[in-house]
C-alpha cells in the first residue's frame, strides 16, 4: 500500500478494529511523511441480479421482499424483526448458491418456504398474490397443503 499523501510504500499499521457490516478498519501511518490515514477492508460480494418472468433483469432488492411480507403479515402476530430476519435469510441463501442471476420464481419459492414455518395465514395470503389465485379452488388447494 502506498501513502495517499506522498506515495511512499513505507506504511505501518497502528491499529486494527472490526467495524460494522463485516469490515475491518485499519489506522495507518506513513514512515516517510508521518501522516496518518484510515483504510477499510471488506469482503467483496457479487451483486445479485433477478431475472423476472418477462425476461427483464434487475438488481436484487430485499426491500421488495419486506414489503410483500408486510402485506401478507398485516394484522398477524409477526414482528418487523421477524420479517427482516426472513428477508435476510432469503438473501443469504441466494448468496450461498453462488449464482449471479436468480429467477424471481426461485426467490418467491424460498420466501414461501420460510413464511410457511413462520405464519400459515400469512403464507396463504402471500401465496394468493404470488401464485395469482383466480378461483376459489386455488385457495382450497393451498389450504390442503397447509394442513399437511
C-alpha positions in Angstrom: 0.0 0.0 0.0 1.2 3.5 -0.8 0.7 6.6 1.3 -2.1 8.7 -0.2 -0.2 11.9 0.5 3.4 11.2 -0.6 3.0 7.9 -2.5 5.7 6.3 -0.3 5.4 2.5 0.1 6.7 2.7 3.7 3.5 2.4 5.7 2.8 0.8 9.0 -0.4 -0.3 10.7 -1.1 1.3 14.1 -4.4 -0.2 15.0 -6.9 -2.7 13.6 -10.6 -2.9 14.6 -13.7 -4.7 13.4 -16.2 -2.4 12.1 -19.9 -2.6 11.0 -21.1 -4.8 8.2 -18.2 -7.3 8.2 -15.5 -4.7 7.6 -12.1 -4.2 9.2 -10.9 -0.6 10.0 -7.1 -0.1 9.9 -5.4 3.1 11.1 -2.0 3.6 9.3 0.9 5.9 9.4 3.4 6.7 6.6 7.0 6.2 7.7 8.2 8.8 5.2 5.9 11.9 5.8 4.4 10.8 9.1 0.8 11.5 8.1 -1.9 9.1 9.3 -4.9 7.7 7.3 -7.6 5.1 7.7 -8.3 2.1 5.4 -11.2 -0.2 5.4 -11.1 -3.9 4.3 -14.3 -5.6 3.3 -15.5 -8.8 1.7 -16.3 -8.2 -1.9 -19.7 -9.7 -2.7 -21.2 -10.4 -6.1 -24.3 -8.3 -6.8 -27.3 -10.5 -7.2 -29.4 -10.0 -10.3 -33.0 -11.2 -10.6 -34.4 -12.5 -13.9 -38.1 -11.5 -14.0 -40.8 -13.7 -15.6 -40.9 -11.4 -18.7 -37.1 -11.8 -19.2 -36.1 -8.4 -17.7 -33.1 -8.4 -15.3 -32.9 -6.1 -12.3 -30.9 -5.8 -9.1 -32.0 -7.9 -6.1 -33.7 -5.7 -3.6 -34.6 -7.3 -0.2 -36.9 -4.3 0.5 -39.3 -5.8 -2.1 -39.4 -9.0 0.0 -40.0 -7.0 3.1 -42.9 -5.0 1.5 -44.5 -8.2 0.3 -44.2 -9.8 3.7 -45.6 -6.8 5.5 -48.7 -7.0 3.4 -49.1 -10.8 4.0 -48.4 -10.4 7.7 -50.7 -7.5 8.3 -52.7 -7.9 11.5 -50.9 -11.1 12.2 -48.6 -11.8 15.3 -45.5 -11.3 13.2 -42.9 -8.6 14.2 -41.0 -6.4 11.9 -37.8 -8.1 13.2 -39.1 -11.5 12.1 -39.9 -10.1 8.7 -36.5 -8.5 8.3 -34.8 -11.8 9.5 -36.8 -13.8 7.0 -35.8 -11.4 4.2 -32.1 -11.6 5.3 -32.3 -15.5 5.4 -33.6 -15.4 1.8 -30.8 -13.1 0.7 -28.1 -15.2 2.5 -29.5 -18.4 0.9 -29.3 -16.8 -2.5 -25.8 -15.7 -1.9 -24.8 -19.2 -0.8 -25.9 -20.5 -4.2 -23.0 -18.6 -5.8 -25.0 -17.6 -8.8 -25.1 -14.0 -10.1 -28.5 -14.3 -11.6 -31.5 -15.8 -9.8 -35.0 -16.4 -11.4 -37.7 -14.4 -9.5 -39.7 -17.7 -9.1 -36.8 -19.2 -7.1 -36.9 -16.2 -4.7 -40.7 -16.4 -4.3 -40.5 -20.1 -3.6 -37.8 -19.5 -1.0 -39.9 -16.8 0.7 -42.9 -19.1 0.8 -40.8 -21.9 2.4 -39.7 -19.7 5.3 -43.1 -18.0 5.6 -45.0 -21.3 5.9 -42.9 -22.0 9.0 -43.5 -18.5 10.4 -47.2 -18.0 10.0 -49.6 -20.2 7.9 -52.2 -17.4 7.4 -49.6 -15.0 6.1 -48.4 -17.9 3.9 -51.8 -18.3 2.3 -52.1 -14.6 1.8 -48.6 -14.4 0.2 -49.4 -17.5 -2.0 -52.6 -15.9 -3.3 -50.7 -13.0 -4.7 -47.5 -14.8 -5.7 -49.3 -17.6 -7.5 -52.0 -15.3 -8.8 -55.1 -17.1 -7.5 -58.2 -16.6 -9.6 -60.6 -19.3 -8.5 -61.8 -20.4 -5.0 -60.3 -23.8 -5.9 -56.9 -22.2 -5.8 -57.4 -21.4 -2.1 -58.7 -24.9 -1.4 -55.5 -26.5 -2.8 -53.2 -24.3 -0.8 -55.3 -24.9 2.4 -54.9 -28.6 1.9 -51.2 -28.1 1.5 -51.0 -26.1 4.7 -53.0 -28.7 6.7 -50.4 -31.4 5.9 
